[in-house]
Amino acid sequence: MKNIQLMKNMLLGLGLMFSIVACKEELPDPVTRLFMPVLNKDLTAERNTIIVNMGNIKAANSYTIEVSRDTFRTVDYTLKVDTNYVVLDEATLNGDPLFWNMLYQVRAKAHAADSQYDSKVSNLGSVSTERFPSIQVTPTRNDVIDKALKVKWQPGGSTPVSKIKLFAGTDLKLLKPLKEVAVTAAQQQAGTAIVDGLTPLTSYQAAIYSGEELRGWQVYTTLKAGIDLTAPGVINLTKSEDPTALATALAAAPSGSVIVLKKGVSYNTPTVALDKSITIASAQGFEEKPATLINCNWNIANGVTLDLVKFQGVQIIGSGIASAYVFNPSPSALTTVKELVFDDCTISELRGILRIRTQAFINKYTISNSLVYNIGGYGLLTTDTDGEGMAAVDEILFENSTFSKVNAFLTSRQNSKKVTIESCTFSEFLISGGTLFNWRGTAGQRSNVKEGISVKNSVFGHAWDEASTQSYAIRGLAGLEATTLSFINSFATSDFAFVAGGELPGFPVGTYAKKATDLWVSPYTGLNFNFKDVAFSGRRTVGDPRWRVK
């Protein structure tokens, strides 16, 4: 009897357990937040529209899409849609189309029936709209000066260009023309017209029209104001094509003078050692070539102190990389240049730009906005005398410049104060096995840069393999035992390499996974360092700004 009762109790307990389990199984799944939207395909652009193709989230009943041009510091468009496939065009944006040739960022959020379960915001990436289909030609560096610009287009066709309208650089919708210029028959045939009366250092958009039909537009930024040819201290040679005119004018010029040369003309480099502060500049103009100093192999006079020696907008050509320098002083008395500047110059065919010995001293040495190529074993700087109190450079600044096919970089037998490299492009740079930062004075005494070496926003390709050995490795440094090295946002191509044991700590900050030929349009023969790889993450922020994607 007891066994029967025990059996009944056990069966009752099992029944209760099963009923509890059954009840638990019938409970609905807990509701959770929706997953963030992701793309089925990368963002794409067709003309001035963007296609957003997201994966379908079944539980989502709508999506919010936001569009920005400044990484969401501000939002240009916000729209709510009920589909995962959206074309951002004039129709979906309420009659307000996207700009042509503009980089946009897109993000999205999925909405549930109950808003507390909406997804988090998902950044979907960036994409550029296409360029407006145009007959207008993209401007070059020679198509703009301080107060004028040259507009070019493909001539011919059944509807000739009849006028040019000028807009502010910020008037992206081309609504308020600042100036309108009629195009003459001769200009129509040539496909070229000049618009003048502009303001220096100002961004403009020049648009071409056939009647009222827009045929295209381009962005121009005028240059800083050119040298006033009538100002005191300015020697105007812009009417002279005499190769000896520079040397003649320099001999008679007071110290501190500015000599302005005619653009497109070649002048002999003076042979008399420089004994005065001077600026040598090329006039502004639309000619392709700047004023050129040929057969450069100059010197600085013994015992002088010069406040400023500046080359502005000129081309400097030596006799080849086995000989010749811009300056090669070896004075017996204390000789000082307080500031040596190359601004907006093209420098080539030299053994070295600056070689100083014995009692020659430079307080500050600057290369900015320049193109430097085909330079031999004395590189951009060599201080070439050992011993206490010998030739030295205190501060070195290289910025917004390109250096290609250069055997050596910086070599010093003395301490320096500071080295700054900012926004530069380096390709075929140093011989195989060469040393980038070569401070080879007495170790610990004359072998350091006291305030450090800084490299920012720059990009490096491989070494210059003149012997075609396929050997691209270089050494990072010599000396610099107590020197601080700083590298920020600077890249190297995959074919850049260091000799084992010769690495630079912290460099590169980022490695581009492909070769120099994948990164740049024509690095070896064309000196064209525009970015070919549109996927390169640094295309807008690193290297010489002239090559960056705008």
Protein Blocks (a to p, Z undefined) as FASTA:
>chain_A
ZZmmmmmmmmmmmmmmmmmmmmmmmpccddddddddddfbdcddehjaccddddddfklg
bdcddddfelolacfbdcddfbfbdcddfklnnopacdehiacddddddddfblklpccd
ddebjcdddddddfbdcddfklccfkbccddddeedjbdcfbdcdddfklmnopacfbdc
dddfklmmnopacdehiaehiacdddddehjacfbdcddddddddddfkbghiacfklbc
cfklmmmmmmmpcghiacdddehiacdddfbdcfbdcdddddddfbfbdcddehiacddd
ehiacfbdcdehiacddebjkgccfbdcdcfbdcddfbacdehiacehifbfbdcehjac
cfbdcdehiacehiafkljbdcfbecehiacdfbdcdehiacehifbfcdcfbdcfbdcd
ehiadeheajehiafblcfbdehklmccfkopadehiacdddddfkonopabdcfbggjl
lcccddehiacdfkbccdehiacehiafbdcfbdfklmpmblmlnopabdfblmbmklmm
gcjfklpcZZ
